[in-house]
Amino acid sequence: MLWPAGSFFVTPLLLDLNLLIYALLALTAADPLAPGGEELVMWGSNFSPLTLHGQPWRLLTSCFLHGGVAHLLLNGLGLLFLGSLLEPLLGRWRLLGGFLVCGIGGSLASLWWNTAGVNSVGASGAIFGLYGLLLALLLTRAVPFGRSQRRTMLWFVFYFMLNGLVGGLGGNIDHAAHLGGLFTGLLVGAILGRTRLPGTTGTS
């Protein structure tokens, strides 16, 4: 899961990077299990007063930061699941590009929605973007699945996607980032669906 190999290359690298950054953050945090807001800002969170005033790189760096171990593990499992499905279909660089673009899309949506200010971290915007990307590929029939396979996969994606949205309703969750990433992923998937993907050698 953590070692790049063959068609499963970018996914473990992204996972490793998230783990490494959290480990480094934990070493400097007063509470390694739950870094504070000021510590996250120092490491590159999407903190609107800074992001909007000269530090736009926070739109991306915030996607590799997490506010606690549970947050990290949840997003890590989502990345592992989606990456293992999408990387063989898209190829390394399309997956990486999709992840980064969706992460930025989620961060921008968070800034737009939270007009009073936000201090947001997490890969979940990018991960919801990958859900949207996969959903678009399935709906546009860009992947070589039969009707039964496509139906099963669609229900699978809807279940995990809605479970992620509903499961966070009671917490301090940046749903704007989730939805922004999701819609960005749908757009990216619709665009990629018009191209010939590395893992789509068959027809459906």
C-alpha positions, 0 to 999 in steps of 0.5 A: 500500500505504501510502496510505488509499483507498476500501475499503482505508483502515484497513489502510494506516493500521495499517501506517503506524503500525507503521512510524512507531513503529518509525522513532521507536524506532530513532532512540532505540535503541542498535541501530536494527536490534535495539532492546534489551529495556529500550528496548522497555519504555520504549516500551510493551512487554507487560512483565508486572511493569508490565502487571500492576501499573498499566499495562494499556495495554501490552496494546495498545501492545505490538502496535505495537512490534517487536524488529527490522526482520525482525520488522516486515517479516514482520508488515507483510506479514501485515497487508497480505495479511489487511487487503486480504482482510478490509477490503472484507468487514468494513468499516473499523471492524470490521477495526480493532476486530477487529485491536485486540481480537485484539491484546489477546487475544494479549497477555492469553494471553501474560501468562497462559502466561508465569507467570515473566514476559514482555517481549513485542512485535509485531503477530503476535497481532493478525495471527493473530487476523485469520487466525482471524477470516477462518477463522471467516467462511469456515467459517460461510459468512458470505462470498459465496464459492462452494464452490471459492473457499471451499476454495481460500481455506481452504487458503490461510489454513491454509498461511500460518497454520501456516507462521507457527506452525511457522516460529517454533518455533526462535526467541524467539517468543511462541507464546502471543500467537499462539494467544491472538490466533488463538482471539480472532479465531475468536470475533470472526469467529463473532460477526461472521458472524451480522451483515450484513457490508458486503462480503457482498452476494451469497449462496453 
